[in-house]
Each structure stands twice: as C-alpha cells, then as structure tokens.
C-alpha cells in the first residue's frame, strides 16, 4: 500500500517561525499552538465543541478558529484532537519542515 502525497501546497495560511521554539519534540502540538497577538486561547474538543466554542466567543468577544492543521493538537487528558480554538487574534500551530516548507513554520487555523 502506498502513501499518497499532496501535489500542491494546501495551507490555509502559513509563515516562517521567527521566534525559536523550545524543543523540536513539541512541534505540531498543543504546546506550540498560540494566538498571534499573544492573547489566551480557549480550546474546545469532543461532543458539542463547536457550540461551546461559539458560546465562549460570544462571551469573550473572541473569534472561533477551526483546527484543520493537525490531529496531533490535543489535550493530554483527552483522546480526541482539539477541534476549535477561541482567541482575539489568529491562531497558529508551529510545525516542522516538510516538502512545502524548508524551515519551521506557523500553520494558521482558518476562522469559522
């Protein structure tokens, strides 16, 4: 069985990571997921995650972002990946180099 690879770049938005990351083992995880403006990020996963995220966004004045970046972004206590994030600025996950990115980069989550 072969693994199919993407033939075109499919990031919603990406940018080189300017700030050094603490450890390469933490790339593509909850530890390297943050808001661009440095604000706190609220994560929602599991049953009713979308409704919970939308309610939190209304209460805090934030915006809902969808995790289309990686299934590795998950909380330690949960077995399911984080599906949504709420923050006042764009949310991104720092990922390692791949066939489309020569260096460590920020993969931004699209807004809902």
Buried (B, 14 or more C-beta within 10 A) or exposed (E): EEEEEEEEEEBBEBEEBEEEBEEEEEBBBBBBBBBBEEBEBBBBBEEEBEEBBBBBBEEBEBBBBBBEBBEBBBEEEEEEBBBBBBBBBBBBBBBBEEEEBEEBBBBBBBEB
